[in-house]
Amino acid sequence: MGDDDAMMMDELLGQITYNEMNYEMTIDKDTHYMTELTMYTDMDIEVDGESSNTTQSIDMTVHNFNGVDPIHVPEDVLENATPLEEEGGALPDTSTNNPLLALMGGGLTLAGVALYLRRRQVQHT
C-alpha cells in the first residue's frame, strides 16, 4: 500500500467502533490446524455524521488439509522454467493462520464500509 492508501485505510478504520467481538476457534491438538471458527462482530460505522450498525456472524469449518488434486504443469512450462532460490524453508508445526483471519475480518469490515457508502450514494441521487 502506498502512503495515500494507508492514510485512507486509517481514516476508514477510525470511523468504526466495535461494540462487541467474540470468536471461538477449535484447534486440532495433534496437527495444530484450526478446524472450526465461530465469530460474531457488532460494530458501528460513522461517515459524514451518519451512523450505521452492522453485525456479522461467521461459522466456518475447515477440513481436508493438503487434500489437493494433482497439479499438472504443461511440458513447455517445465522446459522453459528457471529455478528459484529457496528461501525460508517449511513453516514449523506451530505456525498459525491467525494473521489470515485478521485480514479476513478487516476485509469484511471494508466490504461493509463500501456497501454502506454505496448505499448512501444511491440514496442521495
Helices and strands as residue ranges (DSSP letters): H 3-14, E 16-27, E 34-47, E 50-61, H 75-80, H 98-123
